[in-house]
Amino acid sequence: MSQSLVLFEVAERIATLTLNHPEKRNALSRAMLTTLHEHLHQLASRKDVRVVVLRAAGSVFSSGHDLRELAGCTEAEARSLFALCTEVMLAIRELPQPVIAQVQGLATAAGCQLAATCDLVVAAEAASFATPGVKIGLFCTTPGVALARAVTSKKALEMLLTGTPLRAPEAERAGLVNRVVPTDRLAAEARQLAQQIAQASGRVVALGKRAYYDQLPLSCSEAYAHAQPVMTGNAVLADAQEGIRAFLEKRPASWPD
């Protein structure tokens, strides 16, 4: 295919990844997932990128897996496809840079999983989120992993068991979405959020993102035992010392490269 399935650009320390197969509702085909995974792998080592915005061309964010690839597939083929999808989701979670999903329309099944996996979600008022696999006999089990970590258990199970779409305002109330804005303000809102994060030290943001996710499954005492040495190490980093001095001297910080 000559068309690039994922567009990539970097400007002002912000990388933008655009799912670019609108005529197929940005389905997460094997080719799309492979391309997305390659970009994420490259981004992990880019010191000039502090934030990633993940968006999509057209009116649909992503319709999930390309069902044509699952029709008549063998167990080995299904296993390989779902493993690739899991690798992409874990790559987002393990990426040093925060990832902001910019959701303009429907995000369904693995597309909902993709949005829920991102660290932050900015959605247009017209956006909606659904895990409707149960309706076609393919329960959204792997999308449920990301969904259950973004909303309450009851809301996740409601979405998984009924397949009923969650409109953006309700998704915000459920914790799946950070901000809901009119469609004509979506790109600007996501960009503004990315720029705000990009002002911070990339090294410290990466450290903080990893520590946050590492402590989530722990008990309170275990979480403090994990977080305290991380914060201690952070305090003596050049970035922290520069930030503290800048605050005390009432000047902008200049982060070390």
C-alpha positions in Angstrom: 0.0 0.0 0.0 1.5 3.4 -1.0 -0.6 5.3 1.5 1.1 5.9 4.8 -1.1 4.3 7.5 0.3 6.4 10.3 1.5 10.0 9.6 4.3 11.3 11.8 5.6 14.8 12.5 7.5 16.6 15.3 7.2 20.3 16.1 8.0 22.2 19.3 9.0 19.0 21.2 5.6 17.5 20.4 5.2 14.5 18.2 2.0 13.9 16.4 0.9 10.4 15.2 -2.1 10.3 12.9 -4.0 7.2 12.1 -4.4 7.6 8.4 -6.8 5.1 6.9 -10.2 7.0 7.1 -11.8 5.0 4.3 -11.4 1.9 6.5 -12.5 3.8 9.6 -8.9 3.7 10.8 -9.2 0.0 11.6 -6.3 -1.4 13.5 -5.2 -3.8 10.8 -2.0 -5.8 11.2 -0.3 -3.3 8.9 -1.6 -0.3 10.9 -0.5 -1.8 14.2 2.9 -2.7 12.9 3.5 0.8 11.6 2.2 2.4 14.9 4.5 0.1 16.9 7.5 1.1 14.8 6.9 4.8 15.4 6.5 4.2 19.1 9.7 2.3 19.2 11.5 5.1 17.5 9.9 7.7 19.8 11.2 6.0 22.9 14.7 7.1 22.3 14.0 10.6 21.0 15.2 13.2 23.5 13.8 16.0 21.5 10.2 14.8 22.0 8.5 15.5 25.3 4.9 14.7 24.5 3.0 12.6 21.9 -0.4 13.4 20.5 -2.2 10.5 18.9 -5.0 11.5 16.5 -6.9 10.2 13.5 -7.9 11.3 10.1 -11.5 11.4 9.1 -14.6 11.2 11.2 -13.8 8.0 13.2 -10.9 7.7 15.6 -10.7 3.9 15.2 -13.2 1.1 14.6 -10.9 -1.5 16.2 -9.6 -4.6 14.6 -10.1 -5.2 10.9 -12.6 -8.0 11.1 -11.6 -9.2 7.7 -8.4 -10.3 9.2 -10.2 -12.4 11.8 -12.8 -14.0 9.5 -11.7 -17.6 8.9 -8.4 -17.1 10.7 -6.6 -19.9 12.5 -5.9 -19.8 16.2 -2.2 -19.0 15.5 -3.2 -16.1 13.3 -5.6 -14.7 15.9 -2.9 -15.2 18.6 -0.3 -13.3 16.5 -2.7 -10.4 15.8 -3.8 -9.9 19.4 -0.2 -10.2 20.6 0.8 -7.4 18.2 -2.0 -5.2 19.5 -0.9 -5.9 23.1 2.6 -4.9 22.2 1.4 -1.6 20.9 -0.7 -0.9 24.0 2.3 -1.8 26.3 4.6 0.4 24.1 2.3 3.4 24.8 2.2 2.7 28.5 6.0 2.2 28.7 6.9 5.2 26.4 8.9 7.8 28.4 6.7 10.6 26.9 3.1 11.1 27.9 0.6 10.2 25.2 -2.5 12.3 24.6 -5.3 10.8 22.6 -7.2 13.4 20.5 -10.5 11.7 19.8 -12.8 13.3 17.3 -15.4 10.6 16.7 -16.1 6.9 17.4 -13.5 4.8 19.3 -14.8 1.3 19.3 -13.4 -2.1 20.5 -9.6 -2.0 20.1 -10.0 1.6 19.1 -11.5 2.3 22.5 -8.7 0.2 24.0 -6.2 2.5 22.2 -7.8 5.7 23.6 -8.1 4.2 27.1 -4.4 3.1 27.0 -3.2 6.7 26.4 -2.2 8.7 29.4 -4.6 11.5 28.7 -7.7 11.8 26.5 -9.1 15.0 25.0 -12.4 14.3 23.2 -14.8 16.3 21.0 -18.4 16.6 22.1 -19.3 14.3 19.2 -16.9 11.5 20.2 -18.1 8.2 21.7 -16.5 5.1 23.1 -17.8 1.5 22.9 -16.7 -2.1 23.3 -19.4 -3.8 21.3 -17.7 -7.1 20.6 -20.3 -9.1 22.6 -22.8 -8.2 19.9 -20.9 -10.2 17.3 -19.8 -13.1 19.5 -16.3 -11.7 20.2 -16.1 -10.3 23.7 -13.8 -7.3 24.0 -11.6 -9.1 26.5 -8.3 -7.3 25.7 -9.9 -3.9 25.3 -11.4 -4.6 28.7 -7.9 -4.6 30.3 -7.4 -0.9 29.3 -11.0 0.0 30.0 -11.0 -1.4 33.5 -8.0 0.7 34.3 -9.6 3.9 33.2 -13.2 3.6 34.6 -14.9 1.9 37.5 -15.5 -1.9 37.4 -19.2 -1.4 37.1 -19.0 1.0 34.2 -16.4 -1.1 32.4 -18.6 -4.2 32.7 -21.7 -2.3 31.5 -19.8 -1.3 28.4 -18.4 -4.7 27.8 -21.7 -6.6 28.4 -24.0 -4.3 26.5 -21.8 -2.7 23.9 -23.7 0.5 24.4 -21.6 3.6 23.3 -20.5 6.0 25.9 -20.9 9.6 24.7 -18.0 12.0 25.5 -19.6 13.9 28.4 -20.5 10.6 30.1 -17.0 9.2 29.3 -15.5 12.3 31.1 -17.7 11.7 34.2 -16.6 8.0 34.1 -12.9 8.9 34.1 -12.2 7.7 30.6 -11.8 11.3 29.2 -9.9 14.3 30.7 -11.5 17.1 28.7 -14.5 17.4 26.3 -14.6 20.3 23.9 -16.4 21.4 20.8 -15.1 19.7 17.7 -13.7 23.0 16.3 -11.6 23.4 19.4 -10.4 19.8 19.7 -7.0 20.2 18.0 -6.2 23.4 19.8 -7.1 22.0 23.2 -5.0 18.9 22.7 -2.1 21.0 21.5 -2.4 23.4 24.5 -2.3 20.5 26.9 0.7 19.0 25.1 2.5 22.3 25.2 1.9 22.7 28.9 3.4 19.3 29.5 6.3 20.0 27.1 7.5 22.9 29.2 8.6 20.5 32.0 11.8 18.5 32.1 11.4 15.5 29.8 13.7 13.5 32.0 11.6 14.2 35.1 8.2 13.6 33.3 9.5 10.2 32.1 10.6 9.3 35.6 7.2 10.4 37.0 5.1 8.6 34.4 6.9 5.3 35.1 6.8 5.7 38.8 3.1 6.5 38.7 2.1 3.3 36.8 4.5 1.2 38.8 2.9 2.1 42.1 -0.7 1.8 41.0 -1.2 -1.9 41.6 0.6 -1.8 45.0 -0.9 -1.4 48.5 -0.6 2.1 50.1 2.5 1.1 52.2 4.1 -0.7 49.2 3.4 2.3 47.0 5.2 4.7 49.4 8.1 2.2 49.7 8.4 2.4 45.9 7.8 6.1 45.5 10.1 7.4 48.2 13.4 6.3 46.7 12.2 7.4 43.3 11.5 10.9 44.6 14.8 10.9 46.6 16.7 10.2 43.4 14.7 12.8 41.5 15.6 15.4 44.1 19.3 15.2 43.4 19.0 15.2 39.6 20.4 18.3 37.9 16.9 19.0 36.5 15.4 19.2 40.0 18.2 21.3 41.3 17.8 23.7 38.4 14.0 23.9 38.9 14.4 24.6 42.6 17.0 27.3 42.0 14.8 28.9 39.3 11.8 28.9 41.6 13.8 30.5 44.4 15.4 33.1 42.0 12.0 33.8 40.3 13.2 33.0 36.8 12.2 30.4 34.2 14.0 27.1 34.5 16.5 26.0 31.8 16.5 22.2 31.7 19.7 20.4 31.1 19.8 18.3 27.9 
